[in-house]
Amino acid sequence: MEKIDGKKKRHRRCAAYRKIFEELFSMNTYIILGDIMNQDELQLQFKEKFSAGSDQESLQKEINRLKAEVTGLEEEKLENQRLRRLLSFKKRKSFKELLAGSVGAEVIGRELTDWYRVVTIDKGKSEGIQKGMPVITAEGIVGYVSKVGGNASQVQLILDGSAAVGGLVQRSRENGVVRGTGTALCEMVYLSPEADIRKGNLIISSGLGGRYPAGLRIGKVISVKGEGYLQKAEVLPSVDFSRLEEVLVLKKEGTKE
């Protein structure tokens, strides 16, 4: 009986260990843990923590703890990647002077609509933020500061129907105006019938209008069609607004009311 009980206990332990690793593999976290400790260390940790007398409840608690720890590590890794992209962008020679006085900020609030048109950032008057300042990321234009508080500000996105940016087709140098549509897309309007614009063309800011400096990415053309005597292009923004977390506020330009 003792031998049979011992086998049953070993089978239960093996099943418990197997469940732990299955849980970890199902979340694609084993690779992340592998960056922290090698497999032998991980196995040793489990053996130390789960003796023969360990029950299912303590095993489940350890699984939950590891899940939370791995999730936190993954969040830190992704945040570091985003911040490195912003820092690299800020050091680019072509924008060095423009970005020298920029202020980094985090998005702390969003307008609750299908395609929110306003976000709130955690910087305000105390950091020198003013109404009208352009807001960007390493990917391109986000929008501009529309309201300023002491320690927070609202940013109107280029998705908003009332937003407009002077646009330039980078390839052909055709000028137009990029405006929001209240959806996930923008549109480039006031293009002449002869304007050389094609699907896939990159649209950048022209600098006309005074709010946004020239040369910043706006988006890519996904379709072109006629609109009366003119042409109109649909533009997919370069910025993924559904994942917007960190931004740069440009302090040297864009202070138009």
N, C-alpha and C positions, 0 to 999 in steps of 0.2 A: 504493500500500500504506500509506503514511504517513497519507493522508487517511482511509482505511478504519479503520486502527488508532485514529486520533484519535476517530472517530465511536464506535467500540466503547467506548473509555475514557469518553467523555461519557455514553453510554448506561448504562454500569456505575455511574458516579457518580450519575446521576439515579435509577437503581433503588435505589441504597444510601440516598440521601436519602429516597426514597419509603418505603422499609422503616422508616426511623427514625420518620417521622411516623405511619405506620400503627401501629407499636408504641405510640407515645405516645397516639394516639387510642384504641387498643383498651383502654387502662387509664384513660381519662377524665382524663388528666393534662395535656393541652394547655391546658385552662382554668386549671389551677393554675399552670403555668409562665407563662401570660399575665399573672398577677398580679405576676410578678417582672420580666419583660422583655417588650417588645412584639415583634411578629412579625419586624420588620426586624432587631432586635438578635439574635433567636434564629437567623435565617437567616445573619447575618454570623458568628455564633459557629461555626456548622457549617462555613461556607466556610473560616474560618481554621484550624479544627482538622483538616479533611479535605481535604488537597491532592490533586492528581492521583495521587500515589503512594501514597495511603492504601489499605490493604487491608481486606478484609471483617472480619478479626479485630479491628482497631482500631475499626472502626465498631460492632461488637457490644459491645466494651468500653465505648464511650461511651454506648450505649443502656442498658447495665446500670447505669452510674454515674448516669445521669439518672433511671432508675427508682428507684434507692435514695434519691437526693436528694429526689425528689418524694414518695416514701413518708414520709420523715422530716418534710418540710414539712407534709404532710397530718396526720400524727400530732400535731405541734405545734399545728396549727390546731384540731383536735378537742379536745385537752387544754385549750387556752385557753378554748374554748366551755364545757366542763364546769366549769372553775374559775370562770368569770364567772357561771354560773348559781348556783353555791354561794355566791359572794360577794354576789350580788344577794339571794339568800334570807336570808343572814346579816344583811343590812342592813334587812330588812323591819321596820317599826315594831311590828307586832303580836307579833313574836318577838324584838325587839331585846334585851330583858333576858335572856331565856332563852338566846339564842345568843351573848351577849357573852363567855361563858367557854368556848365550844366549841373543840374542837381538830380541825383538819383532819388526815386520815390517808389513806394509800393502801392499797389491797388488794394484798397481796403473796403470798397463798396461798389456795387453795380446797380444800374437801374433794372428793375425787374420787368423786362419785356422779352419777347421772343428774340429780338435783336436789339439789345440795350444800346442806347445812344449816348449814355453818360456814365462815367466811372468816377469814383472818388479816390484821391491819392492822399498819402499821409504827410504831405508837405504844404505849408501855407505861408502867410506873411512873415512868420518868424524865420523862414528860410529864404526870404527875399522873392518869393513867388508873386507874380503880378498877373492880372487878367490879360488875356491875349497871348501869353507865351506859348510857343509851340511845344508839343509833347511828342516824343519819338521813342522808338526802340532800335536795336541793331538791325531789325528787319525793315523798318520804314516808318512812315508818318502814322501817328496814333490820332492826333487831334490837337486841340488847343485848350488852354485854361479858360473856362467860362465864368467861374465863380471862385473867390478866394476867401478863406477863413483864416483864423489865427494859426492853426496847426493842420489844416486840411484844405483841399481844393477840389473843385469839380472840373472834369475834363470832358468837353464835348467831342465825340468821336467823328471821324470823317464819314462814318456810316449814316450819321444824322441827315435827314432830308434838307436841313437848312445849311449844312456844311458845304464849303466850296474851296478847292485848291487849284491854283494855276498849274496845269499839267503840260508835260512835254513828252512826245514820243521820242525815246532816246535814240532810236535808229535813224529816223527821218527828220527829227527836229520840228515836227508839226506841233503847233500850240493849240491848246483847248482848255476847257475848265472841267475838272473832276468834281462831281458832287455826289453826296450821299443819296440813297434811295430808301432808307429806313429798313433795308434788308441786309443780307450778308454781302451784297455787291454794291459797287459804286458805278457811275457812268461818266464817260467823257463826252462832253457836248460842245457845240459850236465849232464843229469840224467841217471844213469846206468839202464840197462834193469831190474835189480833186485831192483831198488830203491823203497822203501815203501812210496808211495805218492798217496793220494786219493782226490777225489772231496770233498771240504769243509775244507781241511787242511789249517791252517794258516801258511803263509810264513813270516818269520822275517829276519832281516839283520844278517848275520853271523859275520861281522866284518872283513872278509877277503878282501884284496884289499886296506885297509887303509883309504878309503874315508868316509865311514859311520860306526859309532860305532855299536856294536852288540846289538841285542835285540829290535830293532825298527820294528814296523809293516810295512809290504810291501803290503800284500793283501791276498786274499783267492783263493784257487784253484777251478776253475769252470769246468775244464775238463783235462783229461790226455790221451795222445795218443803216439804211437810209432813214432820214426823218425830215420829210418835206424836201427842201432844197439843200439840206445839210446831211452830215453823217453823225452817227452816234455809236459809241463803243461801250460794251459792258466790261467792267474792270474788276478783277478779283484782287482785293487788297493784299499786299505783301505781309501785313501783320495778321496773325491769327488772334482775333479779338476774343475768341472763346477761351483762350489760354493766357490772356494778358495778366501778368503778375508784377513785373518791374518795368519802370519806364525812366526816361531822362527828360527833364524839363529844361529847355534852352532859355537861358536868361539874357543873352546878348541881343536877341532879335525877337520880333513878334510881339511887341507890347502894344499893338493896336487895340483900342477899345472896341 
